[in-house]
Amino acid sequence: MENKKMILSRRDFLIEGTAAFAAFTILPRHVLGGLGTVAPSEKINIAIIGCGGQGRTNVRQLLQFNDVQIVAIADPNDNADYSKFYYGGNSGRLPVKKEIEEHYQKINPKFTCSSYKDFRELFDKEKNIDAVLIATPDHWHAFATMAAIKRGKHIYCEKPLTHNIREARIIAKAAQEAKIATQMGNHGHSDEGNRSMCEWIADGAIGKVSEIHSWSNSLGCVNHRGLPEGAIDTPGQLDWNLWLGPRKFRPYHPEYTPFSWRSWWAFGTGVVGDLAIHHFDPAYTALMPGHPTWIEGKGSWIDDEVASENNHIEWFFEKTDTRPEMRFMWHDGKRSAPRPAELEPERRMSENGVLVIGDKGKILGSGWSNSPRIIPETAMKAYKRPPKTLRRSPGHHREWLDAIKGGPEPSSSFTFGAVLTEFVHLGNLAIRVGKRIDWDGDNMKVKGHPDLDNYIQGEYPPEWDLNNI
């Protein structure tokens, strides 16, 4: 019973970074006094910022809703070939514009979707926008988000919410003050598996939790160190300077875009930022551990340009009055997570997943919050599941749309999303230095290492200021 009370308390209140907030205390937006609430009978006018593979995926989700209308898009790339990657097909501003217009023209033949290279021009010219969905590379997330916040727009932003820890704290604070509807794009957070794992852990199904493992077999997009070799002309359909945005100039190379930007520190956050934020999500949500005391990481290499592969990271959280000490551990590429002895010999470990270890049992789940099970299966079948006390989601995008219309606050709002983003960025910080770092979360510092402030704060050209975007 003590463990059950502890978990519920940690779940109900997050104290981290810029704010204390309820993780699952979901209030109607009319109580919060949000800006620009759209009447239930009206369509939500949405702009898309970032029309690459994930932008196109989000567009297709939004096109399913009758109370949504995508009225404008922005992307510096006219057309991008994704045939080599899991997205497939072509994306970019022109193919996405065409897909949107073909969809709405079935009802209104005169419909057109406005199109811009620069989202700042979109904001200047499009005055009827209620909300924006941001699916740019990571290095643009905070800037596009802050521009939308300052204009009072509701925002859905892909994960990780920001490119560094400072940005995460600034964005969380600004979004709270603006009282807008926000949702980070960790879509598994709205899955039934996420809610179930939280309820089982709160119920004491596996006792007091002390160890969490999560993993992916992904090796990332770039498997070498240093800058790419060779001079290559920028394709005519891409505005390279605009794509770089707040980053120092470097010559174009196809290793950067349209897909492999994820593995470059300047633009992405590696496998950890891409996938750990998904796979740790249900366990992190259930436990809400606060600031870690230290983090230690190791990968195949340390490089200022390319994010490492084959990473192992450990986050250590001290014992408190209500919980034992805890360790979160990440494994990617060829670094395998430990196979639990309770797992039946005929059952395979998934290629992406999470394992939560308590003093009375273990929960094993696959990636993106899918399919949690107490192991072995005999224990799962014997377990009397608790009542479903957490609000179930109508879908990750639908949560956000409902909030825009005055409904409950989305469960992965930026207040929560910023904390989960900071957690994975701390893991990246540890593998970038290849050693243990002691974290002063209240002051956003690595103890004894002011030389690491640039990783925490980010580096931008003088003309770029997040607070003045």
C-alpha positions, 0 to 999 in steps of 0.5 A, a space after each residue: 500500500 505504501 508503494 501505491 500511495 507513493 506512485 500516485 503522489 509522484 504521478 499526480 505532481 511533477 516538480 521539474 525545471 520551470 514548473 510544478 504541474 499535474 501529469 494526469 490532472 487534466 482540466 477543461 481549457 475553459 477553466 484554464 482560461 486559454 486564448 483563442 478557443 475555437 467554438 465546438 461548431 467551427 472548423 479549426 484552421 491549421 498551418 503546417 510548419 515542416 512538410 517532410 516525411 513526418 509532416 506529411 504523416 501528420 497532415 494525413 492524420 489531420 485530414 481525417 477530421 471533419 472539424 479541421 482545415 489545413 489552410 497554410 503550409 511552410 517548408 524551405 524544400 519544394 520537393 524531397 525524395 523519401 523513397 530510400 527511407 521508411 516514409 516512402 514516396 515524395 514529400 516537401 512543400 509542393 507534394 504536401 500542398 497538392 495532397 491537401 488541396 486534392 482532399 479538400 477540393 472533393 468538397 470545395 473545388 475552389 479550395 487552395 492551401 497557401 504555401 510559403 518557404 519561411 514560416 515567419 512570412 506565413 505568420 505575417 500574412 495568414 491571419 485566420 490561423 488558430 493552430 500550428 503543427 510543427 514537424 521541422 528538424 529538431 533544430 527549428 522546433 523551439 524557434 517555430 514554437 516560440 513564434 507560434 506562442 507569441 502569436 497566441 496559436 495552439 501548437 502540436 510539436 513533434 518530439 523531442 520538443 526542443 534541441 537542448 535543455 535551455 530551450 525546453 525550459 523556456 518553451 514550457 514556461 512560455 506555453 504555460 503563460 500563454 495558456 494555449 493548447 499544446 501537445 508534443 508528438 510522442 504519439 504512444 503517450 495516448 496509447 492504452 498501453 501507457 495508461 495501463 502501465 501507469 495504473 498497474 505500477 500505481 496499483 503495486 502490481 510489481 512492487 517498488 520499482 528500482 530499475 527501468 531498461 529501454 532500448 532500440 536496435 536502431 543504429 541511426 542514420 550516419 555511421 562515421 565521424 566528422 563532416 561529410 566529404 566532397 562539395 555538392 551543389 545545393 539542389 534547386 528545390 531547396 533553400 539551404 540557408 533557410 533550412 540551416 536557420 539558427 545554425 552556423 553556415 556549412 555547405 550543403 550535403 545530402 547526408 544532412 537532409 531530407 532524412 539523416 539530419 537526425 544523426 547530426 548534433 547540429 540538427 538532430 538528437 540522435 537515436 536517443 532523442 528520436 526513440 528513447 523519448 518514445 520507449 521510456 515514456 510509459 515508465 517515466 510517466 508512471 514514476 515521475 522521478 524528478 531530477 537525476 543525481 548523475 548520468 553516465 553514458 558511453 557510445 561507439 565514439 565521441 564526436 562534435 558532429 555525429 551522434 554516436 551509435 551503440 549507446 548505453 546510458 544510465 540515469 541515477 535517481 536518489 532514494 527518497 522518503 517515498 521510493 527506493 533509489 532508481 536507475 533508468 538505463 538505455 541501450 541502442 544498436 548492438 548494445 542489448 537490454 538484459 533478457 529477463 529470466 521470467 520471460 518464457 524461452 519461446 518469447 522474443 524480446 522486441 526490437 524496441 521496448 521497455 522493461 520495468 523491474 520491481 521488488 515483486 515482479 516485472 513489466 515488459 512492453 514493446 516500443 511506443 507504449 505498446 503491449 505492456 505485460 507482466 511476466 511471465 504470462 502466468 503472472 499476467 493472467 493471475 493479476 486482478 487489474 485495477 479500475 481504469 482511473 486515468 482518462 483514456 485518450 481519443 487519439 493523440 491528435 484528437 486530444 489536442 484538437 478537443 483542447 483547442 475547442 475548450 476540452 481537457 488539457 492534452 496529456 502530453 502538453 508542453 509542461 510534461 513534454 519539456 520534462 521528458 525532453 530534458 530527461 533524454 537530452 541529459 542522456 545525450 549530454 552524457 554520451 557526448 562527453 563519455 563519462 559520468 556527469 553530476 547534475 544540478 537540475 535546479 540551476 541547470 548545470 553540470 557540477 564542476 563543468 562550466 565547459 558543458 554549458 554550450 551543450 545545455 544552452 545551445 549555440 546560435 548566431 548573434 542575430 538569433 534570439 529565441 526570446 525575440 523570434 
